[in-house]
Amino acid sequence: METTITVKKTFPHGVHPPEAKEETHHLKIRRFPFAPVMILPLSQHTGKPSKAMVREGQEVARGQKIAEADGFVSVALHAPASGIIKRIALAPNPVGRMTPSIYLQPFPASSQEVLEGTPIDPDTASPDEIVKAIQDAGIVGLGGAAFPTHVKLKIPEGKFVDTLIINGVECEPYLTTDHRVMLEQKDDIFMGIRYLMKVTGAQRTIIGIEANKLDAAQELSAAIPAGMPVSVEVFKVKYPQGAEKMLIKALLDREVPSGGLPVDVHTVVVNVATAAEIGRLLPHGRGIMERVITITGPGVAKKGNYWIPIGTPVRYVLEQAGAKDNISLVFLGGPMMGQAVSNLDFPFTKGTSGLVVFTEAETNSKPQKIYPCIHCAYCVDACPMFLNPSQMGILAKKERYEEMAEQYNLFDCFECGACSYVCPSHIPLVQYFRVAKGILREKKAAS
């Protein structure tokens, strides 16, 4: 089936950071070795942590469910390898906090064969059965947010969806995970779309891709199954084109209301790697045990895209990837929206899309001093949500958080980092906004 690829106008505002994808976008996905010990946090997603189903000393098989969902906004957790549960204890997360985790020691001589479960047929399964299967598979948004996918797919009463958008934009610098998934897992993507259209009731699907991935756009367009209402559309390259609201605006000219969700404008957006995992796992009744991650940056020698078992410690990955001696900054995800880690003794989780490593040579060249705001309005021109980051930053310094939320729509900010990127005074605006949101959420929870 031939599908016309069109180049859409992009969303207003935004920025153009260096793409830095040239070192890995052409590298095929390879498998990463099993670490001697894997650390599996029970909280790898937005919502309530999973509830452990195993005990210390228990032997488990690869793919076995080792933690179950604890409520609707929660997902299951599966063993990434056959091995023995060494302990259930606290382990550090990327920001240094301790979180309940399962420590798994893989069997060195195991074949690591994956357990088969109960297959889910997209033609005969009901929408509720598909939603439950996605929850049981432990699938979350693989673009970085790690929001439980089944929750997004449960359409509220009185709402409807006419368009499913598959997000293959991957606008974050350095990362090429989604690019390789689109080139190497086309069948899985279209199988995932079948499940997603069935569960949402969408009448059509649009796969959105930026113009720096034309090979993926062309291959997916040529591979669309006959009769499937799917189209591929290409955007101009701009950051943060991959954000849900920007994608919907550029594709459909629909604006998600302040405080609203895509379903409010009859749309559901799913990351392309998430769609591929749904299409890869549900036909076999399996859970997610691994994901594709981009390992890149000036601080590592063996750059590439890898299938990495969930729970693999970052320190082990750096050792295997040939980390240099003068590492100074490590990001989980990309440098715009990713998390700069406080230590290396924590694992990759379901939401980890990349590991970007910088050396002292890169970080020392960047100005560190923060200067006062000069009211240049660069941040205002960059903000894709048409907020006023300058004024919000001033209020944040004065701890006037309620005013930020009530008068300046603080919670419409999705922390893309465009404002911080363009600020000539090097003001860490996004960090200010994260602190403000955190304090307001704590106050709300305590009230």
N, C-alpha and C positions, 0 to 999 in steps of 0.2 A: 504494500500500500504506500503510495507516495503522499507525503505531507509537506506542505509549503512551510518553509521556515521564514518567519518575518522578524525584522528588527524593530522592537517597540521603543517608543520614547521612554525615558527613564523617569524616576520620581524627582521632584524638586529638591534642591539643596544637596547635601552629601559632600564627600571628599574623594580624593584620588591618591591614596597612599601607594607606595611601590608594591607591585604585585608579588614579587619574589617567589614565583612558582616554578621558574624555569629549571630548577635543579631536581625536581621530583615529579613534575606532571607527566613525564614520559616513562617513568619507572613502573613496571608492572607490580602488582601486589604479591608480596612474598610472605611466607610463614615465619613467625618468630618462635624461638625455642621456649620450652616451658621453664619457668624459673624454679629454683629449688624449693621455695616456699611462696605461696600466693596468699594475698591478704584481700578478703572479700568483705568490705563494709556492708552492713545491713541497710544503710541509707546511701543509695546510689541514684536517687531520684527525688524530684520534688514530691513532698507528701510524707506520709507516715512510713517509717522504716519497715523493712521486711521482718518477719518473725522466724527465728531459727528453728529448723526441724531436725537438726542433727545434734549429736553429743560428742564431746572430746573422746578421741580414740576410735571413732566410727570410720569404717571404710566406705567410700562413696565411688560411684562410677561417673565417668564424664557425661555430662548432660543431666545428671540426677538433680531433682529439686532439693535444695538444701535449706531454703527459707521460703515461706509462703507470704502472700500479700496479707497485710494486716489492715483490712478495710478497703474501700473502693479506690481511694487515692493512694494506692500502694501497688507494688508489683512483686512477683516471685523472683527468686535468685537461684541460679543453677551452678553446679560444679563445673569449672572450666577444664578440669582434668580428673582422671581417676587417681585416687590417692587416699590419704588418711587425714582426718580432722585432728590437727595437733592441739589446737586450743580455740576457745571462744573468749575473746578479751578485747580490750580497747586498743585502737590503733590510730595513728595520726592521720588527719585529712590534710588537703593542700594548704589550708590556712593555719595549721598547727593545732587545731582542736582534736580532742580524742573522741572517737566514735566506736560503738560496738561493732566487732568484726569477727569473721571466721577465718582462721589460719589453716590453709590446706597445703599438705606436702604431697606432691605428685609421686606416683610409683615410677621409679626410673625405667623399669623394664616393661611397663604396660604398653599395650598396643594403642591405647587411648581411643578405642572405638567409641563412637557416640551412640548413646541409647536412642532408640526409636520410641516415639509416643503415639498418640492417637491422631491420625491425620484429620485435617479440617478441609472439607471440600467447599470451595467458594460458591459452587453452584447450588448445593443443597443445604449448606449451613445457614441458619438464620442470622440476622445482624447481631442479636444478643449473644449467640454462640461464638461469633467471630470476635466480638468485644471481649468475652471471657477468655477465649484462646489467646488473644494478644496479651491480656493481663497475666495469664498463666505462663506465657513465654517470657515474661519479664522485659518486654520491649518498651523502651522509652525513646524520646526524641534524641536521635544520634547527632544532631547538628550542634549540640553543646548544652542545650537547656535541660535535658534529661527529664522532661515532664512526661508522666505516664501516658503513652499513646492512646490507650483504650479510653481514658477520660476525655481526651480531645474528640474521640470518635463517637462518644455517646451524645447524640444530638438532643438537646433539651426539648421538652414538650412545648409545642407552639412554634418551634423553629424549623427551618428546612435548609437544605444545602443543594444548590444547583451546580456548583463548580468545585472540583477537587484540584488543588494546585500542588504539584510535586516540585519541591524546591531543590533545584540543582545548581543554584547560583554560585555558592561557595565564594563569597566576596572577601572573606577574611584572608589577609596576606599570608603567604607561605604554605597554606594548607591545600592539598590536592587529593584528599581522601575521596570526596564526592566525585571528582573528575574521573578517577580510576574506577570507582564503582559503576559509573555510567558506561564506561567503556567495556568493563569486564563482567558485569552482572545484569546485562540487559534483560534476559529471560526472568530473572528474579524480580526486577523492577516491574515488569508488566504483570507478573503473577501477583505481586503486592498490590498493584493498582486494581486488579479484579476484586480482591478482598475489600479494599478501601472504598471502591464505588458501591459495592454491595452494602456495606455497613453504613455509609453516609447517605445513600440514595442519590448521589450526584449523577447528573445526566451527562457530564463531560469532564474530561481531565486535561489540564494544561501542564506540560513540563516546562518550567522556566529555567533558562541557562544563560549565563553571560557570554559575551562575544569572544572571550579568551578561551572558550572551550568549544569551538566550532566542530571539532572532530566528534565530540560526544553528541552534540546536537544533530549532526548528520547521521551518525550511526543509530541513535535512538529513533530518529525520524524514519529511517529506512526499515527499522525492526518492528514498528507498530503492527500488532496483529490485525489481520483483516477484520473489519467491522467494529473494532474497538474505537469508541469516540475519544480519541487522544490526539492532541496536537503538541508540537514543540515550538516554543517561541524564544527568541534570543534578545537579550537586553544589551544596551551599551554598558561598558564596564564602569561601575561606580560603587563606592562603599557608602552606606550599608544596603545595597540592593537586595541582599538575602533576607533582610528582616521581613517578617510576615506582612506588616502594614504597608511597607514600601512595595513589596511584591504585588499585593492586591491592588494598590493604587496604580502601579505601572501596567499591570495586565488588564484589569477590569475597570479602572477609573472609579473604584468604589472606596470610600473612606470609612475605615473602622472608627466608630465614635469613641470619644474620650472615655476611658475606663471600660470599653467594650471589647469584644472578641471577634475574630473573623466570622464566626457563625452568625453574628448579628447582621452581616452583609452577605449571608447565604454562601459562605465559603469555608472550606477546611484546607489548611496548608500542612503538608507533611514533607519532611526532609527526604531526599531521594535515597539516602542510605537506610533510613528507617523503613521506607517502602520496600527496599530490596531485602531487608531482614525479614519482614513480614512474609514476603514471597518465598524466601529461602527456608524459613523455619516451620510455618504453619502446615505445609503439605506433609511434613514428617512428624508433626506434633512435638517439636523440639523447643528448647529454651535457648535464649541468647547466652553464649559462653565466650564469645570473642567478638572483636570488631576491627574494622580497618582504621589504622591510625597513621598519620604522616609524621615521620621523624625527620627533622630538618633543622636548618640554621647553621651559622658559621661554627658552632661549638661541637658538631659531630661529624665524623668522617663517613660513616655508612648511612647516608641519607636514603630515604625511600618511603614506600607505602607498605605497611605490614599488617597481616592478620595477627593481632596480639591478644592472647588470652586475658580476659577480664581478671583483675587481681594481681597482674604482674607488677612488681615494684618498679618505680621509676629509676631507682639506683641501678637495678639489674639491667634495665633497658639501656641506660647510658653506657654501662660497661660493654654491652654487646654491640652498641652502635658506634663504638670508638670515640667516646667523649674526650675532648681535649683537656689539658691540665688547668687551663686558665678560664674555666667557665665562671661566669659571674651572674647570669640571669637565665632562668628556665621558666618557660610558659607552658601551662597546660591549655591547649587550644592555641589560638593565634595571638599576636601581640596587641591587637585592637580590643578584643572582647575576652581574651583568655585570662587565666589566673596566674600571676607570678607566684611561684611556690615558695614557701618558707623553709622547707626541708625536702630531702629526697627519699625519706623513709615512709612513703605512702604509695598506694597502688594506682594503676590505671583503672578507671571505672567506666561504666556504660556511656557516660556523657563525654568522655575524653576523645576529642577528634584529632588532636595533634600534640606533639611535643616539639617546641621550638627553643633552641638552645643558642645563647649568645655568649661571647667571650668578653674579657675585659676590654679588648680593642674596640668593640662596638659600643659598649655601655659607657666607657670612659669618655667617649667623644661627644656624648650628649650633655647639654647643660643641666645641672642639677639644681641650681638656685631658682627659687620661686620669686617672681617679681609681682608688684601690685598690678591689678587690672588697669589697662589703659583705655578701656571702653572703645576698642577698635571695631567691635561687632563681628569679628571673624567667626566667632562661635555661633552667633545668631544666624549668619549666612550658611553655616555648615549644618546646623541641626535639621535633620530630616523631619522632626516632629514639630517644627516651627515654635520651639520653646525659646526662652531667654536664658541661656546658661550663664551669662555674665551676671545678671541680677540674682539668679539662684545661687551662684557661687558666693556672692557678697552676703546674702542672707544666711547661707550655710556657715560661713565664718562667724557670724553673729549668733548662731544657734537658733535662728528663727525658723524652725523646721515646719511648724504648722502653717506659717505664711507661705512657705515654698509650696506646700501641698495645695492649699486652698486657693491662692491667687495666681500661682505660676505652674500648676499642673505637674508637680514633681513626678507623680506616678505614671505619667505618660512617657517619661524618659525610660528607654530600654537599655541604656548604658552602652551605646555603640562605640563611644569614645571619640566621635568626630570632633566634638568641642575641644577636648584635651589635645587632640592631634594638631589643631590649627592654632592653638593659643600661643602667641609670641611671648607671653609672660610665664609659660610653663606651669600654669596653675592646674593642679590635678583635679579638674572639675568632676570627673566621673567618680573618683574616690569620695569627694565631698557628698555627692548625691547618694552614693551607696550608704554612707554613714547616716545621712538624714533619713533615708527610707528605713534603715534598720532600727533607728531610735523610735520613729513613729510607729512601726509595727510592734515594737516592744511595749510602747505606751498603750496601744490599742489592746494588746493581749492582756495587759495587766488591769485594764479598766473593766 
